[in-house]
Amino acid sequence: MSEYDVEASDKYSLRGKVFKKLREDILNGRYQENDELREAAIGEELGVSRTPVREAFRQLELEGLIRIIPNKGAYVTGISSSDVADIYEIRSLLEGLCARWATKRISKEVIEEMEENILLSEFHLSKGHYEQLTELDNRFHMLLYEACESKMLIHLLKDFHQYVQKERQKMLSDTERSKDSIAEHKRIMEAMRDGNAKLAEELADKHICNAYRNMVKCGLSDDKN
């Protein structure tokens, strides 16, 4: 690799790290809607120049997470309740497709890891360990995504999963929803273990629909209606 290639790679990596950090901060609620993001302050906080921050801003704008107003600055738009409704509707279809493909491709080892995940989830639910439940929920879905062996579908689902992480954390702090969610994971895993791709697809689709319905019931307004 030439010196130029190394410099280009380092620059891209730096921009990527800034983008990832800002994206996480927006999605987890550190920055609220209409907050201004200041290049100099963020650069100082992250120990980088303004250039990678500016490049990260452009990428965040492409994702619709901020808007850049010429001669004014960059402002957070974040994920609205309408966006969440869209994400869950799209995600239910994609998650079903993922489960169908994964059923045909999943290994015995991954099924065993899913079974262990469910047992651990049941244990932490009994203890009221909601932070661990969120981590285990994330892991179950990542196992499902990776098992489909489609890099395009994996990329889409991981992005959608991250976009609604704040809402999901609130939802999984509800004992009844956590209990139902674990039971739904178990049924999806059993359908995949039994090689029933059609049932796995239906259950995965229903799982995401149930999650969204619970979210609305718990107070997430849907400004599409």
QUICORZI-V52176 format. One record per backbone hydrogen bond with DSSP energy under -0.5 kcal/mol. CO is the residue of the C=O (numbers start at 1). NH is the residue of the N-H. If there is no record, write none. Layout:
{{CO NH} {CO NH}}
This chain:
{{2 6} {3 7} {4 8} {5 9} {6 10} {7 11} {8 12} {9 13} {10 14} {11 15} {12 16} {13 17} {14 18} {15 19} {16 20} {17 21} {18 22} {19 23} {20 24} {21 25} {22 26} {23 27} {24 28} {25 30} {25 31} {26 29} {27 166} {32 35} {35 76} {36 38} {37 39} {37 74} {38 42} {39 43} {40 44} {41 45} {42 46} {43 47} {43 48} {49 53} {50 54} {51 55} {52 56} {53 57} {54 58} {55 59} {56 60} {57 61} {58 62} {59 63} {60 65} {60 66} {61 64} {65 77} {65 78} {67 69} {67 75} {68 70} {69 72} {69 73} {73 69} {74 37} {75 67} {76 34} {78 80} {80 84} {81 85} {82 86} {83 87} {84 88} {85 89} {86 90} {87 91} {88 92} {89 93} {90 94} {91 95} {92 96} {93 97} {94 98} {95 99} {96 100} {97 101} {98 102} {99 103} {100 104} {101 104} {101 105} {102 105} {102 106} {107 111} {108 112} {109 113} {110 114} {111 115} {112 116} {113 117} {114 118} {115 119} {116 120} {117 121} {118 122} {119 123} {120 124} {121 125} {122 126} {123 127} {124 128} {124 129} {125 128} {128 130} {129 133} {130 134} {131 135} {132 136} {133 137} {134 138} {135 139} {136 140} {137 141} {138 142} {139 143} {140 144} {141 145} {142 146} {143 147} {144 148} {145 148} {145 149} {146 149} {149 151} {150 154} {151 155} {152 156} {153 157} {154 158} {155 159} {156 160} {157 161} {158 162} {159 163} {160 164} {162 165} {164 168} {165 169} {166 170} {167 171} {168 172} {169 173} {170 173} {171 174} {173 175} {174 178} {175 179} {176 180} {177 181} {178 182} {179 183} {180 184} {181 185} {182 186} {183 187} {184 188} {185 189} {186 190} {187 191} {188 192} {189 193} {190 194} {191 196} {192 195} {195 197} {196 200} {197 201} {198 202} {199 203} {200 204} {201 205} {202 206} {203 207} {204 208} {205 209} {206 210} {207 211} {208 212} {209 213} {210 214} {211 215} {212 216} {213 217} {214 218} {215 220} {216 219} {219 221} {221 223} {222 225}}
